[in-house]
Amino acid sequence: MSESERPDRLSGREITVDDIRSLAGPATPHFALQIRNRIAKLIAPLPAGHPARVEGERQVARLTELAAHSGEPRSAR
């Protein structure tokens, strides 16, 4: 899995809660950090309180926790 984003998500249209959920939904411990980083990039320009940012921050925390159970020797934190 790549950390690069689909061009349609970066084309200037507003990021939605559904975009965040579609990225985070199928996450497995093995890919959690890569998905977390993709979501963090997408929500970075959004203002505090934006629904997609709120959902993104929630998913970033969940993915960080999920990555801790990946069996990877590196630290997820």
C-alpha positions, -999 to +999 in steps of 0.1 A: +000+000+000+013+034-009+010+066+011+003+085-021-032+097-025-058+093-053-057+124-076-095+130-072-090+134-035-064+161-041-081+179-070-093+208-049-126+194-039-134+194-002-125+163+018-156+146+033-163+123+062-170+095+037-135+100+022-120+095+056-142+065+064-134+049+030-097+050+038-099+039+074-125+013+071-105-016+056-074-009+077-054-039+090-027-036+116+000-041+089-012-011+069-025+011+097+005+035+098+004+041+061-034+048+062-030+070+092-004+091+074-027+094+043-055+106+065-033+131+084-022+146+050-058+150+039-071+167+070-041+189+076-055+219+057-090+216+072-100+240+100-106+227+135-141+215+140-146+206+103-165+173+103-140+155+081-111+167+103-129+156+135-135+121+120-099+121+106-085+128+140-106+100+155-094+076+129-057+087+132-059+078+169-077+045+162-051+036+135-022+044+158-036+020+183-043-006+157-007-004+145+005-012+180-009-047+174+008-053+140+036-074+153+060-050+137+092-044+157+091-006+150+071+017+173+038+031+160+040+060+184 
